[in-house]
Amino acid sequence: MVRELSGHEIDALHYELLVKDIIAAAERLPPFPDIAWKIVSLVKSMAPVRQIEELIALDPTIAAKVLRMGNSAYYGRQYGVRTVREAILLLGDKRLLQVVVAACATLYYGPGNSADERELWEHSVNTALLSEIIARRIQHGAILSLYTASLLHDIGKTVLNLYARIYLHSSLHEIRGESDRVQAERRTLGIDHQELGGIISRNWKFPPDIVSAIEHHHKPEKATKYEEISSIVYIADTLALYFCKQNDRAHDKTIDPESDPVFKQFGITLKMVEDFRNELKVGMADVAKALGSV
């Protein structure tokens, strides 16, 4: 005789199937473009500019972003950059690789047509720029890894947001008022964006330090071996959200680095926070605009 399932058992089964479906959707995301790693390899091997230019020219999205960045007012250009070669020479290796990673990231989550998608992309770019600012201030060497992890730290939200709309008839944006965003995601959908981001970045075969930072950017102390890079992404993410809220009168506009053990670990003070905000707002606004355009 077949036993009837109780309502609780049916709910638990639906919950389990939902989590499996979400993970399967994350695993179906197309791989991170191979061209990115080819360009990274060429740059790191100090290949001739001609080879790098020819490879970039194969991808119109990357080429367009490189040209936009080359014409960014941040670099104080007095005349327009007309070719990819000129832009490569102007940007230099570090900035060029950051632009390439950003161009590839737009394939997955930005900028979209909805306000939520645009906000997610803008937050990701600001977090990436802040991670670079912070890394320079504390003299951390792994800027490209930090930038990549910060730019993609919320990649799990691109999948979770779809399921939130289907099953909750709302977006993740609408539950952001919860005191613990990660717990709210796990309670409503069975998995959080950190865990999902870890699954996605492993499938993309990212280096373990980047995977760890994506997977633990809300709880960097759980990253063990890669706690430092995870902590810097946490700080950049926290500040990017805080700076955004400063423009919203409905939110508290204060932050206390002294009460946050991760901020204290790196000696981040309120004065430094204000310096970071000014640098992001004044010095990097044009760069953010260039990166945010496809």
MOKALIN-V558248 format. One record per pair of residues at least 6 apart in sequence whose C-alpha atoms are under 7 Angstrom apart, sorted by the first residue. I is the first residue (numbers start at 1). J is the second residue. If there is no record, write none. Layout:
[[I | J] [I | J]]
This chain:
[[15 | 190] [19 | 189] [19 | 190] [19 | 191] [23 | 196] [26 | 159] [26 | 200] [27 | 200] [27 | 203] [31 | 204] [32 | 204] [33 | 104] [36 | 100] [36 | 101] [39 | 52] [40 | 97] [42 | 52] [43 | 93] [53 | 84] [53 | 85] [56 | 62] [56 | 63] [57 | 63] [61 | 103] [61 | 294] [62 | 100] [62 | 103] [63 | 84] [65 | 99] [65 | 103] [65 | 290] [65 | 291] [65 | 294] [66 | 84] [66 | 87] [66 | 99] [67 | 81] [67 | 84] [67 | 87] [68 | 290] [69 | 287] [69 | 290] [70 | 81] [70 | 87] [70 | 90] [70 | 91] [71 | 77] [71 | 80] [71 | 81] [72 | 286] [72 | 287] [72 | 290] [73 | 286] [74 | 283] [74 | 284] [74 | 286] [74 | 287] [81 | 87] [88 | 96] [98 | 144] [99 | 291] [101 | 148] [102 | 291] [109 | 117] [109 | 121] [109 | 158] [110 | 117] [110 | 118] [110 | 121] [111 | 117] [111 | 118] [111 | 121] [111 | 292] [112 | 118] [116 | 173] [122 | 292] [123 | 240] [124 | 150] [124 | 151] [124 | 152] [125 | 151] [125 | 288] [126 | 240] [126 | 288] [127 | 150] [127 | 151] [127 | 236] [127 | 237] [127 | 240] [128 | 147] [128 | 150] [128 | 151] [130 | 236] [130 | 280] [131 | 146] [131 | 147] [131 | 150] [131 | 232] [131 | 233] [131 | 236] [132 | 143] [132 | 147] [133 | 276] [135 | 143] [145 | 210] [146 | 229] [146 | 233] [149 | 210] [149 | 213] [149 | 214] [150 | 233] [153 | 197] [153 | 214] [154 | 193] [154 | 197] [155 | 197] [156 | 193] [156 | 194] [156 | 196] [156 | 197] [157 | 193] [160 | 193] [161 | 171] [161 | 172] [164 | 170] [164 | 171] [164 | 172] [165 | 171] [178 | 184] [182 | 192] [185 | 191] [185 | 192] [186 | 192] [194 | 214] [194 | 215] [194 | 216] [195 | 215] [197 | 214] [197 | 215] [198 | 211] [198 | 214] [198 | 215] [201 | 211] [202 | 211] [209 | 226] [212 | 223] [212 | 226] [212 | 230] [213 | 229] [213 | 230] [213 | 233] [216 | 222] [216 | 223] [216 | 230] [217 | 230] [217 | 231] [217 | 233] [217 | 234] [218 | 234] [220 | 227] [220 | 230] [220 | 231] [220 | 234] [221 | 227] [223 | 230] [231 | 262] [235 | 263] [243 | 277] [245 | 251] [245 | 253] [246 | 253] [256 | 270] [257 | 263] [257 | 264] [257 | 268] [257 | 269] [257 | 270] [258 | 264]]
